[in-house]
Amino acid sequence: MLTFFGTGRIEPTWSQCICCIGTFDGVHLGHQEVIKTARLIADNVGLPLVVITFDRHPAATLRPDLKPPSIQGLTENLRTFESCGADVCLVLSFDENLAKTTAEDFYNDVISKLLMATHVVIGGDFGFGAGRRGPGEWISQHVATTVVSPFCVDGIRVSSTVVREAIRSGDIEAANRYLGRPFCISGVVVRGKQIGRTLGFPTANLALAEDLAVPADGVYAGHLKLGEKVYGAAISVGTNPTLGDNARTIEAFLLDYDGPEFYGRAVRLEFVGQIRTMESFANLESLREQMVHDVEQIRTILT
């Protein structure tokens, strides 16, 4: 998949295309339905599929105080777009200039003249231009348009808000159902306080580079991906109340890893499910005993 950042850098190699557009925060099953619908239309007419998205959530510019944490970063979004069949992705900077762009100007300058799109696919809640004044009905007056119906799982309409709430509450199983894949967090491994090492459970501590949605405090079964390698992991999210440490961290103990330390390496944590909430123990020995039990339980879950 080719990716272009900004309209000034895109160099179309096509004379026509099919496009879909959205914020696509998390690229959940509802978003995937939009992209896959566009992919099907593109295949039927033999044209490339261009996904248009933004470098940030619109609220970051329009209402910074209300901006929600991202379900996943832009890099992960791009990865998912490609897996859904996108040929090209155009990433637009959602700054004040774009926020003020009218639906007419956006359609004329980007959709029509730049991309030469013959068909636009959007979700039912998407609106073009400033103030979202260009809904599906407006777009359809200018170009062939398909508005994809809401996607439901277990009777619940899948949305980024619903996914965030599932993550926030620690209901990773629900979040994974809505995403259609394991919820993941990417970050860089940094040196921690090494308390886990003293207990026999050395952990990889993650530093996040973006404002990402983080699961509720607790212990989770999951996997850590380091390059092409995948390791089962016991993932701890939260503070360490046993030691009176209020600093919130994300750290992972790798179940079957005996290699060198990998500080400074970028890794991905995939969450499978929560096994318990965060607890305070009477002493470090009680904490160590619980960690032994956690690892045994997680090993069973991942087997």
Stockholm file with secondary structure:
# STOCKHOLM 1.0

chainA/1-303         MLTFFGTGRIEPTWSQCICCIGTFDGVHLGHQEVIKTARLIADNVGLPLVVITFDRHPAATLRPDLKPPSIQGLTENLRTFESCGADVCLVLSFDENLAKTTAEDFYNDVISKLLMATHVVIGGDFGFGAGRRGPGEWISQHVATTVVSPFCVDGIRVSSTVVREAIRSGDIEAANRYLGRPFCISGVVVRGKQIGRTLGFPTANLALAEDLAVPADGVYAGHLKLGEKVYGAAISVGTNPTLGDNARTIEAFLLDYDGPEFYGRAVRLEFVGQIRTMESFANLESLREQMVHDVEQIRTILT
#=GR chainA/1-303 SS CEEEESGGGCCCCCSCEEEEECCCTTCCHHHHHHHHHHHHHHHHHTCCEEEEEESSCTHHHHCGGGCCCBSSCHHHHHHHHHHTTCSEEEEECCSHHHHHCCHHHHIIIIIIIITCEEEEEEETTCCBSGGGCBCHHHHTTTSEEEEECCCEETTEECCHHHHHHHHHTTCHHHHHHHHTSCEEEEEEEECCCCHHHHTTCCCEEEECSSCBCCCCSEEEEEEEEETTEEEEEEEEEEEEGGGTEEEEEEEEEETTCCSCCCTTCEEEEEEEEEEEECCCCSSHHHHHHHHHHHHHHHHHHHC
#=GC SS_cons         CEEEESGGGCCCCCSCEEEEECCCTTCCHHHHHHHHHHHHHHHHHTCCEEEEEESSCTHHHHCGGGCCCBSSCHHHHHHHHHHTTCSEEEEECCSHHHHHCCHHHHIIIIIIIITCEEEEEEETTCCBSGGGCBCHHHHTTTSEEEEECCCEETTEECCHHHHHHHHHTTCHHHHHHHHTSCEEEEEEEECCCCHHHHTTCCCEEEECSSCBCCCCSEEEEEEEEETTEEEEEEEEEEEEGGGTEEEEEEEEEETTCCSCCCTTCEEEEEEEEEEEECCCCSSHHHHHHHHHHHHHHHHHHHC
//
